[in-house]
Amino acid sequence: MLKWFLVWADLILFMHCVLFADSAFALNKNELREINNRVNALVILLSDNSADEYQEAREIAELDLDNDGHKLITALFSIEGFNGGNGHVQYLAVFVDRYEGISTRPTRLTLLDFTPVGSKGWRSLCCFSSIRLVQNEVEINFDTKEYGTDDPSCCPSVASHAVYRMKIDEITGRLREITAQLSDAPHGASECCR
């Protein structure tokens, strides 16, 4: 059963990547399989007996750190149904590949950090808007929906954005949310948040 689930999850992720591919998104089949396996493992660790991942919400983005194929790969995923309820938590996970130019060696990803970035009652992250290097830090920008004063708990309506940064030259670097005023990244309502 788990094997079929993993095959199905690989197919969903592959189709998502094909449909939304652009020049900045060039993960190969092995990298997609590896990131999918790593995120699936995180889902198992973070879930309880009743929670499960909402597969259609998984977003993957990558950044070439040195123009030589050394990649940082980020995953946004959502787990819902904790304790049999209807709440959800969105997580951001950041991985770095340990590929060193040996084409026969499979891709190996190392988890650098993960953190909750949204949930029912907090905000909903719609999609990545950009991922880039800023002064030796990786900056990850998301389009979001925040809760307005009259919004029901199901439906945040205020278009906004969230920015996370992580130092890439430190093994102990942690993801941290920064305020939008500290970033010069372009932001605004995108198609994925409408």
N, C-alpha and C positions, 0 to 999 in steps of 0.2 A: 504494500500500500504506500509506504514512504517513497519507494522508488518511483511509482507513478506520479506521486505528488511532486517530486523533484523534477521529473521530466516535464510535467505540466507547468511548473514554475519557471523552468528554463525556457519553455516555449513562450510563455507570457512575456518574460523579460526580453527575449530575443525579438519578438514582434514589436514591443514597445520601443526598443532601440532602433529597429529598422524604420518604424513609422516616424520617429522623432529624431533621426540621425541628422547631424550637420557636420561641418568640417572640424568642430571642436570635439566631436564625439566619435572616436575611432577605436573603440574597444574591439578586440578580436574575439572569436568564438571561445577560446580558452580563458581569456580574461572575463568574459561574461559568465561563463560557467563557474569560475573561481569566486567572483564577487557574489554571484547568486548563492553559492554554497556557504559563503561566510555570513551573508545576511540571514539566510535560513537558520544557521547556527545561533545567531544573535536572537532571532525570533523565538527559538526554542528556550533559550536561557531567560529571556525577559517575560515570557508568557506564563500564565498560570494554567490550571487544567481546563479552563473554559475559554481562554482568550486565543485568538488566531490572527494571523496577518491578513489585512485586506490587500491582496496581491495587486489589484489594479492601481493602487496608490503608490506603488514603489517607483521611485525615480533614481536614476543613476547618472552621475556626471563625472567627468575626468578632466584632469589638468596635467599637461606635460610640464614637469618641473624644471627640466634642463635642456629641452629641445633635442634630447637624445633617447627618448622613449621611457625615461624614468617617470612614472605616473603616480599621481595622487588621485584616488578614486573615492567619491563620496556617494553615499546611499541615503535616501530619505525613505523611510518606511513607516507604516502605521499598523499598530496592533489594537484590536478591538475586542470587546466582550469580556473584560476582566471580571472575575467573580460572577459571571453570568449576566452582567449588566450590559448597557448599551453605550458605555463610555469608550473612548479610544485615546491612545497616546501616539504621537508621531515622534520618531527618533531620527537623528542624524548620526551616521557613522562615517568615519574617515579612515581610509586604508592607504598604505603606500605599497607599491610593488617592490620586490627585491630582485627584479630582473637585472642581470648584469651583462647582457649582450650574448648570452648563450642560447641560441635559437632552439636547441634540442631540449632545453630544460623548461618544464612547465612554469607558468606564472605562479608566484607565491606572494600572497598579500599578507601584510601585517596590519592588524588593527591598531591605529594610533589612539583613537578616542571615540566615544559615542556619548550622546546626551539627549534627553527629551527636549523637543523644540516646539511642540504644540500638543494640545489636547482639548477635549470637550470642556468648555468653560474658560479656556485660556485663549487660544487662537487656532486657526487652521492654516497650515502652510500649503500653498497651492502647487508651487513648482520652483525649481531653481531658476533664478533670473540671470545669474552669472557666477562664475568661479574664476578667480584670478590671483596672481601674485601681487602683493602690495608690501614693499619694504621687508622682504624676507618673511612674510606671513602669507598664508593662504586666506583669502577672503571669500566667503560663500554668501551669496545674496539670494534671498527668497522673496517671492511675492506671497503675501498673506491676506487673510481675512481676519480682522479683529472683531470683537464683540462690541456693538454699540449699546447704549444704555437701555434700549427697548428690545434688543434682539433676544429671541428665544434661545435656549441652550443648544438647539440643533443647528442654528443657522447664523453664524457671524456674517456681518454684511459690510463692514468698513474696510475698504481696500487699503492695504499698508504694505510694509516690507520688514524683513528681519535680516540682520547682518551678523555673521559669526566669523571670528578670526581664530587662527591657530598658527603658532610659530612652527616653522618646518625644520629649523636647525637644532631643535631640542627634542630629544627622545621623550622627555617628560612633558612636552607641550600639551596643553589642554584646550579644547574648544571653549570659547567664551563669546557671549553675545555682547555686541557693542551697539551704541546708539547710531542711528542713521546719520546724524550730524557729523560723526567722525569719519564717514566714508564719502569719497567723491564718486562712488559708483552710480551710474545712472539707474534710476528706479522709477517706478510708476505702475499703473495698472497694466498688466499683460493679459493676453488672451486666455491664459490658463486659469486666471482668477476671476473670470467674469461669469 
